[in-house]
Amino acid sequence: MRPLIALAALLLAGCASRSVAEPDPRLFEMRVYYAAPGKLDALHARFRDHTCALFEKHGMTNLGYFVPAGDNPERKLVYFLAFPDRAARDKAFAAFSADPAWKRAVAASEAEGKLVARIDNAFLRATDFSPRAEPGAVGRPLLELRTYTTEPGRLPNLLSRFRDHTCALFEKHGMANLPYWVMDADPRGARSNLLPGRTLVYLLAHRDEAAACASFAAFRADPAWVRAKAESEAAAGGSLTVPDGVKGEYLVPTDYSRVK
């Protein structure tokens, strides 16, 4: 087994190339916090010492906590939670917000000002070809968070291309497939510019940035990819994604992340 594929145990329980027998039915939430100036370390401390444990107390599953690799001028924290369903999510957050232990933690941590300037969040559902998202301790890999925004009506075409071609080609060129999600059909309570019905969100694992660049260069030059891309776009009547609709960001786990 190649080292990178061993690394991919990070957030998956078995490699789900192409499709899985039973897609994961859980609701996932991606939350992005932008700390107030000078407050990122204090925000990490609150998650490390209080928030993560209180989330678990109230029935939330902590999947992983990450910061951008290298510089972090936006003072960003990105994390993922899992819930049985939307009702369980709303109930869990209501109980968490009312917990006296949380109120004490907030009061103590914000004695000299708010820690968070802004919160974005999006609700996600696993695709039928996604590995199951689970936390795991397997070192400190470099992750890549990627989002694709499709032209109207072309998300099914994009999912077919990933299911039938892209995921296997990623593996062929040394990238590890982690969970793949689409936006939940119910955007209620979300604060995000991601579009329900038009967005794919997924995570890859790389050895490092140089390896990621080399892998993607080899992937894009692969005749199998060139052919799959051309055929999928011909069938759809044009590009599957909007101009500048593919975004990527390198992430590394925080010291308190259950993904190590």
C-alpha positions as CSV (number, residue, x, y, z in Angstrom):
1,M,0.0,0.0,0.0
2,R,1.4,3.4,-1.0
3,P,2.1,5.7,2.0
4,L,-0.4,8.3,0.8
5,I,-3.2,5.8,0.5
6,A,-2.5,4.7,4.1
7,L,-2.7,8.4,5.0
8,A,-6.2,8.5,3.5
9,A,-7.6,6.6,6.5
10,L,-7.7,10.1,7.9
11,L,-11.4,10.7,7.2
12,L,-12.6,7.5,5.5
13,A,-13.5,4.0,6.5
14,G,-12.5,2.2,3.3
15,C,-11.9,3.7,-0.2
16,A,-15.2,4.3,-2.0
17,S,-14.0,4.5,-5.5
18,R,-16.9,5.0,-7.9
19,S,-19.9,4.1,-5.6
20,V,-20.8,2.7,-2.2
21,A,-23.6,0.3,-1.3
22,E,-25.3,2.7,1.1
23,P,-24.5,6.4,0.9
24,D,-23.9,8.0,4.3
25,P,-27.3,9.4,5.3
26,R,-25.9,11.9,7.9
27,L,-26.1,15.7,7.7
28,F,-22.7,17.4,7.7
29,E,-21.9,21.0,8.5
30,M,-18.9,22.9,7.3
31,R,-18.2,25.9,9.5
32,V,-15.7,28.6,8.8
33,Y,-14.7,31.0,11.6
34,Y,-12.9,34.3,11.0
35,A,-11.3,35.3,14.3
36,A,-11.2,39.0,15.3
37,P,-7.7,40.6,15.0
38,G,-5.4,39.1,17.6
39,K,-7.9,36.5,18.8
40,L,-7.1,33.4,16.8
41,D,-5.0,31.8,19.5
42,A,-7.7,32.5,22.1
43,L,-10.3,31.0,19.7
44,H,-8.2,27.8,19.4
45,A,-7.9,27.7,23.1
46,R,-11.6,27.8,23.6
47,F,-12.2,25.0,21.1
48,R,-9.4,23.0,22.6
49,D,-10.4,23.4,26.2
50,H,-14.2,23.7,26.0
51,T,-16.1,23.8,22.7
52,C,-15.1,20.4,21.2
53,A,-16.0,18.5,24.4
54,L,-19.3,20.4,24.7
55,F,-20.2,19.6,21.1
56,E,-19.7,15.9,21.8
57,K,-21.7,16.2,25.0
58,H,-24.7,17.4,23.0
59,G,-24.5,14.8,20.3
60,M,-22.4,16.4,17.6
61,T,-19.5,14.4,16.0
62,N,-16.3,16.4,15.7
63,L,-14.8,15.3,12.3
64,G,-11.8,17.6,12.0
65,Y,-10.5,21.1,12.6
66,F,-8.2,22.8,10.2
67,V,-6.4,26.1,9.4
68,P,-4.9,27.2,6.1
69,A,-1.4,25.9,5.4
70,G,1.2,28.7,5.6
71,D,0.0,32.2,6.1
72,N,-3.5,32.8,7.5
73,P,-4.2,36.5,7.0
74,E,-8.0,36.0,7.4
75,R,-7.4,34.2,10.8
76,K,-9.5,31.4,9.5
77,L,-10.6,28.2,11.3
78,V,-12.4,25.5,9.2
79,Y,-14.1,22.5,10.7
80,F,-16.6,19.8,10.0
81,L,-19.4,18.3,12.2
82,A,-21.7,15.4,11.6
83,F,-25.3,14.8,12.8
84,P,-27.9,12.1,12.3
85,D,-30.2,14.6,10.6
86,R,-31.3,18.3,10.5
87,A,-33.6,17.9,13.5
88,A,-30.8,16.4,15.6
89,R,-28.4,19.2,14.5
90,D,-30.8,22.0,15.5
91,K,-31.6,20.3,18.9
92,A,-27.9,19.8,19.6
93,F,-27.0,23.4,18.9
94,A,-29.9,24.7,21.0
95,A,-28.7,22.6,23.9
96,F,-25.1,23.6,23.4
97,S,-26.0,27.3,23.3
98,A,-28.0,27.0,26.6
99,D,-25.4,24.9,28.4
100,P,-24.1,26.9,31.5
101,A,-20.6,25.5,30.9
102,W,-20.6,27.1,27.4
103,K,-21.9,30.4,28.8
104,R,-19.1,30.4,31.3
105,A,-16.5,29.6,28.7
106,V,-17.7,32.4,26.4
107,A,-17.8,34.9,29.3
108,A,-14.2,34.1,30.4
109,S,-12.8,34.0,26.9
110,E,-14.4,37.2,25.8
111,A,-13.6,39.3,28.8
112,E,-11.5,41.5,26.6
113,G,-13.6,41.3,23.4
114,K,-15.3,39.0,21.0
115,L,-13.2,36.2,19.5
116,V,-15.1,35.7,16.2
117,A,-15.6,38.4,13.6
118,R,-17.7,36.3,11.2
119,I,-19.0,32.7,10.8
120,D,-19.9,31.1,7.5
121,N,-21.5,27.7,7.4
122,A,-22.9,25.2,4.9
123,F,-25.0,22.0,5.2
124,L,-23.7,19.1,3.2
125,R,-24.8,15.6,2.2
126,A,-22.5,12.7,1.1
127,T,-22.4,11.7,-2.5
128,D,-23.1,8.1,-3.5
129,F,-19.4,7.7,-4.2
130,S,-18.0,9.3,-1.1
131,P,-15.9,7.4,1.5
132,R,-17.5,7.5,4.9
133,A,-16.3,10.5,6.9
134,E,-14.8,9.5,10.2
135,P,-12.1,11.1,12.4
136,G,-8.8,9.4,12.7
137,A,-5.2,9.9,13.9
138,V,-2.8,9.2,11.1
139,G,-0.1,12.0,11.2
140,R,-0.4,15.5,9.8
141,P,-1.2,15.3,6.1
142,L,-1.7,18.2,3.9
143,L,-5.4,18.4,2.9
144,E,-7.0,20.3,0.1
145,L,-10.5,21.6,0.3
146,R,-12.0,22.0,-3.1
147,T,-15.3,23.4,-4.2
148,Y,-16.9,23.2,-7.7
149,T,-19.8,25.4,-8.8
150,T,-21.6,24.0,-11.8
151,E,-23.6,25.6,-14.5
152,P,-27.3,25.3,-13.8
153,G,-28.5,21.7,-14.2
154,R,-25.0,20.3,-14.7
155,L,-24.2,19.0,-11.2
156,P,-25.4,15.5,-12.1
157,N,-23.0,15.5,-15.0
158,L,-20.1,16.5,-12.7
159,L,-21.0,13.8,-10.2
160,S,-21.1,11.2,-12.9
161,R,-17.6,12.3,-14.1
162,F,-16.2,12.0,-10.6
163,R,-17.9,8.7,-10.0
164,D,-16.9,7.1,-13.3
165,H,-13.5,8.7,-13.9
166,T,-12.1,11.5,-11.7
167,C,-11.8,9.7,-8.4
168,A,-9.9,6.7,-9.9
169,L,-7.6,9.1,-11.8
170,F,-6.9,11.1,-8.6
171,E,-5.8,7.8,-7.0
172,K,-3.8,6.8,-10.0
173,H,-1.8,10.1,-9.7
174,G,-1.1,9.8,-6.0
175,M,-4.0,11.8,-4.5
176,A,-6.1,10.3,-1.7
177,N,-9.9,10.7,-2.0
178,L,-11.5,11.8,1.2
179,P,-15.3,12.7,1.6
180,Y,-17.2,14.2,-1.2
181,W,-20.3,16.2,-0.5
182,V,-23.0,18.2,-2.2
183,M,-25.0,21.0,-0.7
184,D,-28.1,20.0,1.3
185,A,-31.3,20.7,-0.5
186,D,-32.5,22.7,2.5
187,P,-30.4,25.9,2.9
188,R,-32.2,27.1,6.0
189,G,-29.8,28.4,8.5
190,A,-26.8,28.4,6.1
191,R,-24.6,31.5,5.7
192,S,-22.6,30.7,2.6
193,N,-22.1,31.7,-1.0
194,L,-22.1,28.1,-2.0
195,L,-25.2,27.2,-4.1
196,P,-27.5,24.2,-3.3
197,G,-28.0,22.0,-6.4
198,R,-24.8,23.4,-8.0
199,T,-21.9,22.8,-5.6
200,L,-19.6,19.9,-5.0
201,V,-17.3,20.1,-1.9
202,Y,-14.6,17.6,-1.3
203,L,-11.3,16.9,0.4
204,L,-8.1,15.4,-0.9
205,A,-4.9,14.4,0.9
206,H,-1.4,15.1,-0.4
207,R,2.1,14.5,1.0
208,D,2.9,18.1,0.6
209,E,2.3,21.1,-1.8
210,A,5.0,20.0,-4.2
211,A,3.4,16.5,-4.4
212,A,0.0,18.1,-4.9
213,C,1.2,20.2,-7.8
214,A,3.0,17.3,-9.4
215,S,-0.1,15.0,-9.0
216,F,-2.5,17.6,-10.6
217,A,-0.1,18.2,-13.5
218,A,0.1,14.5,-14.2
219,F,-3.7,14.1,-13.8
220,R,-4.5,17.0,-16.2
221,A,-2.1,15.6,-18.8
222,D,-3.5,12.0,-18.6
223,P,-5.2,11.1,-21.9
224,A,-7.9,9.3,-19.9
225,W,-8.8,12.6,-18.1
226,V,-8.6,14.6,-21.3
227,R,-11.0,12.1,-22.9
228,A,-13.4,12.0,-19.9
229,K,-13.5,15.8,-19.7
230,A,-14.2,16.2,-23.4
231,E,-16.9,13.5,-23.5
232,S,-18.7,14.8,-20.4
233,E,-18.7,18.4,-21.7
234,A,-20.0,17.3,-25.1
235,A,-22.8,15.3,-23.4
236,A,-23.7,18.3,-21.2
237,G,-23.5,20.9,-24.0
238,G,-20.6,22.8,-22.5
239,S,-18.4,23.3,-19.5
240,L,-19.7,21.6,-16.4
241,T,-18.5,24.4,-14.1
242,V,-18.9,28.2,-14.3
243,P,-15.9,30.3,-15.2
244,D,-13.6,30.4,-12.2
245,G,-15.9,27.9,-10.5
246,V,-13.2,25.6,-9.2
247,K,-11.6,26.7,-5.9
248,G,-8.9,25.0,-3.8
249,E,-7.3,25.7,-0.4
250,Y,-4.6,23.7,1.4
251,L,-5.4,23.0,5.0
252,V,-3.5,21.4,8.0
253,P,-5.1,20.0,11.2
254,T,-5.1,22.0,14.4
255,D,-3.4,20.4,17.4
256,Y,-6.8,19.6,18.9
257,S,-8.3,18.1,15.7
258,R,-9.3,14.4,15.9
259,V,-7.8,14.2,12.5
260,K,-4.0,14.3,13.0
